[in-house]
Amino acid sequence: MALFLSSFIGNVDAKGRVSVPAQFRSALSGKLPQQIALYRSFTSEAIEGCNIERMEQMADATDNLDTFSEEQDNLTSLIFADARQLNIDGTGRITLPEDIREHAGITNRVTFVGRGKTFQIWNPEKFEKTQEEARKKALANRPTLKINTES
């Protein structure tokens, strides 16, 4: 299972190409070509990213919703209709589609943000502001995690 950790800042060239961090590429399956899926986040001004297996898990999860329900229609439209399956080229780059770059306010720099089984791509300045807000909320609310030790 892919595990995306840490944050990395990179450059976007004039054609919208960006290097996927080596640590993220190594988290992907060994299949060639390496592929990722990207779609516009519907909760923030960011691009959501994951491997294809995670997209399959999300498709399975939407099957648990009532067929033809508004909730299922909305989620499948926001995730799958918007998703782009991209091959990582031989130099470790992908081309970010223009519409999703615009959604995230990305021009010439990006921040790849590990989120465990998924990742996000942000405008670096927007990410810093969002990260600082999240840190303040976490310090104030002191959230906890329940770790399942049974495997």
N, C-alpha and C positions, 0 to 999 in steps of 0.2 A: 504494500500500500504506500502510495506517495505521501511524503511528509515534507511540507514546505515551511522552512524556518528562516528567520531573520529578515532584514530589509536591505535592499540594494538600489542604489541610484545609478541610472544609466542615461545615455544620450539617444535621442531619436534623430535619424538623418532626414534629409529632405524628402525621401520617398516613404517615410513613416516606418522605417525599419529600426528595430531595437534588438540588442543582444539579450537573450534570456540568461539570467545568472547561471553559472555553471552548477551551483548547488541545486537549483531548481531542475535543471536538465538531468542531473544525476538521480533526482527523486522520481523521475518518470520511468515508465517501463522500458525495458531494454529493446523493445520492438523498434524497427526502423521502417519508415521514418518516424522520428519522435513527433508526437502530436499533442497539442493542447486545445482546449476549447475556451473561448472568450465570449463574454456577453456583457452588456451594460448593466451595472448594478441597479436594482430598483430600490435600494435603501441608502445609497450614497453616491457622490459624484466620483465614482471609481469604475474600473473594469474588473469584473469577476473572472477568475481563471481557474482551471482545474485540468486534470487528465481526463481522457475519454471514459475510463472506468467510473470515475466519479459522476460524470454526466449520466451514465447508465444507471447508477444508484439513484440519482435524482429522478430519472424517468420512472424507475420502479416505485419510488415514493409518491409520485403524482398519480400512479395507478391506484394507490390506496385511497385517494379522494373520490368522492362521488362522481361517476362518469357524467359528463355534460354539465356539472355544477359550475357556477360562476367562479368559485375558487380555483377549480381545476383549469377552467378556460384561461383565467388570468395568469396563473402561474406558468402553464405550459407556453402561453404566448410570450410572457416576459422572459422566460429562460430559453426555451428551445427554438422558438421562431427567430429570436434575436441572436442566438449563438453562432459563432464561427469556428469551424474546425480548421486549425492551422498547423501546417508542417513546420518544424524547426529545420532551417536549412543547414547545410554542412558546416557553416561558420557559427552556428548557434543563434541565428537571428530569426525573427518573425517580422511580418509587416502588420502593423496595427491598422485596421480599417479606419478610414477617416471619420465615419459617423461615431464610432465608439471613442476615438480620440477626442472628438468634439464634446461628447457627453462628459468626459472626465477632465476637460480643460487642459489636455496634454498638447504641448507644442514641441519643444526641443529637449525636454528632460522628463524622465519618469522615475518613480520609485516602485519597485517590485516589493510587495509586502507578504511575507509568509503568514498563513492563517491555519496552519496545521494541514488538514487534508485538501485545502484550497489555497489560493493566493489572490491578491488584488494588485492592480496596477493603478497608480495614482499620479496626479500632478504633485511634485514634491512639496510645494508650499501648502497645498490643501491637505496633504497627508500629515504634515507636521502639526497643523492646527487641529485636525481631527484626533490625532494621537494624544496631544496635550489635553484635549477635552475628555477623552476616554480615561486618561491617567487620573485626572481630577475626580471624575465620577467614581472610578474604582477605589481611589483612596477614601472617598467619602462614604461609599456604600459597602466596602469590604466584601466583595463577592467571594464565594467559595466554590470549590469543585469537589464532586464526589468521584473518587478514582475507583474504577472497577478493577480489582486485583485478581479476579477470576478470569483466566484466559482459556 
